[in-house]
C-alpha cells in the first residue's frame, strides 16, 4: 500500500524512527553495495559472512538472527533473544504453550501501549536542547532531520490518509449494508487507528531487531475485535486492512536506512539526503504499481490451486471459531503489565518490551542461541578491537543476512 510508504517517508529520521538506529537488513544492503563497489578487505569479510549464512540456512539454521545481533541494539536484541528462548522452550520447561494462552499477545499489548505513549511524548515535547545533540551537530547525519512539529504533522497526515483508505475499503466491501451509519463511522476511525498503530509497533520492532511480528500484532487486533463483537465481514476487512500496513512499512524503513548510509558522507548532506529519499519513495510507488498488476493477473491461478497464505487461513479460522475461552481478556490484561513495565524501564531508545514480545511471538527454533552467541562474540570482540570492531561485525552480520536471503531466494526459484 502506498499509504505506509508516504507515512514512513514523512517520519523517517525523526526521534521516533531515527536513521541512526539499527535497521539491520538496511545495513546489510548498504554494506553489500559498498563492498561490491570498493572491493578489498570489506568485500572479503562480507563474502565470508555470506558463505556462512548460506551454509547455515542450508542446514535450516536461522542465521539471519545472528546477523541482526551483530548489527542491532544490544539491549533490544538481548530481550529479543530472551523472548525467543521462552517461546521455544516453554512447552518443555513449563509444560504449557504460551502462544495458545495468548501470553505473548498480552506482553505485546502492554509494551505496545507504552511504546505508543513514548512515541506521543516524542511528538508532543518541545524542541530538544540537549547539549550532547548540539555537540553532535558537527556530523549532520547524526541528527534527526524531522523535528517534533514535522513528526506530529506526519502522523496526523498518515492517520487522515488511513481514514480515507478505510472508508474506501468499507464501501467497496459492502459494509454500508452490514452496519448502521454510526457503527460504520466508528469502524472507519478505529480501523485507521489500528492501521497506524500496527505499523508503528511493527516498525519499532523491525528497526531494532530486523524481525517484525506483523502476523502476531494483527492477531492481537483480531482478538480485540472478537472481544468487542465486531461482525465477521467487518472484522475480516479490518484485519486485512490492518495487516497490510506493518510489513511494507518495515521494509521501506530498511530501504531508507540503506540509502541513508550510502548518502550520509555527501555534503551538503541535508538536501542530498532528502532528494535521494524522494527518489526511493518514487521507486517504491513504481514497485507497488507493478505488484498490483502482477497480483491482478495471477491471484486466480494461485487461489485456484489452493495456494493461500497460511496467515490468511489462521485469520479466517479465528474469525469463524470466535473466542471459546472467556478468560482470554483476563490473560491479555494480566500479561500486559510486565510487558508495559519492561518497555517503560528500557525507554524508547531500547524498545525492550516490544522486542521481548517480538521474540515470544516469533519463537523461531534455535534462533535464541544464535542471537546470544552473536551478542557474546560482539562483546568479546569489541573488547579486543575497540571501535574498529563495529565496522567489521556489521560486515559479518550483513554477510550472514545476505547469505540467508540468497538461500531463501534460491528456494523460491526452485519451488516454482
Phi, psi and omega in degrees: 000134180290344182297312181291332174299316181294317181299313181292325176303322180282331188259343184296140183067037168254178176296333179285315182231070186290146178293332182283353176293177191295300185042060192308312179299330176293319175298318180299316180296315181295316180295326177295317179295315181295316180296321178294328181282318186265333180067208177071212186295322179301315180295322180295317179295315180298316180296319177298317177296323180294321178296315179298318179297319180294316181294318178299317177295328178299327178263024175060030175267136180282069187295337178298335177296319176293323180300313180290332178292334175284342188249318192282183179294128186297315181296314181298316183286332173298317177291324176299314177298321179296319177296318176300320181298309181290325178297324181280319191256000179300322177297328180280315184284316187248000179056040179209142176266107185295335178293318179295334180270000180064024178294312178301325180293322176296318178300318180293324178298312180296313180295321181294321178296317178294320178299321177293322175297319177295322177295320178297322178298317179298326181284328188263345183288163178285168183302135184292126175247027180300125180302328180297320179295323178295320180294327181286350186293351175296337175247100185302328183289347180278349184250147178297142174274336185259114181277182186297322180294316179294326178296314178299315180297321180296317179293316180295319177296320178297317179296319178299318179293322178293327175297315179297317178297319179295325178295319178298315180298319182298314182287322178293328180275001177077025182288343179298329178271349182264334188227154175288157180307314178298320179293324179293317177298317178297320178299315181298314181294318180292322179294318178297320179295316179298323181296315182285327174295317180301313184290329178290315180295313179296321179296319178296317178297315180295322182299320184268328189245341186080359177240144178225131183273056185299314180300315184291320179295321176297321179297327176298312178296325177297315179297317178297321177297321177294321182295325181268359173083035177292134180301152186304312182296315179297323180291322178296316178293322177300313181294317180298317180294316182294316185292342182281351188271309190300307184301315179295323178298312180295315180298322178293327175298318176299319180296315180295324178297315179300315178296321179298318179297318182290335184257349194291339180272357181280143176234134003287133189291309193300309182295321181293318180295315181295319179296319178294322179292325176299317180295322177295321179297316179296321178297323179294324178294321176297316178299321178296319179297317179296316180296322179298315178297317181298318179293318180299327182278327192251349189296323182295321179295317180294309181295326178296331177270007180076017182272071177264142177300136180304325181296325179295322178295322179295314179300313182296317180295322180293317179295319181294319184281330184073193179257114180268344181259112182289349182268005182300315181298319179297317179297315180300315181292321181296312184277352173291334183295304178298325177299317180293319181295316181295319178296321181293317180292323181286332180083171184288338182285334184256331179053044186293321180293316179297320181286327173298313179296323178299314178298318179297322183282323181287308174050044179287127182303135176069355181295328182299319182291325177291322177294311181296320179296316180294321178295321178295313177300319181299315181294313182293319182291326179291326176297329182275318187259347181071219184294335180294339184295325185299314181296317182292318180290327174299320179292319178297314178299319178298320179295318179298316179295318180295318179296318178296318179295322179296319178295317180298320178296319180295326178292321179296314180298318181296321183291334180274000000 
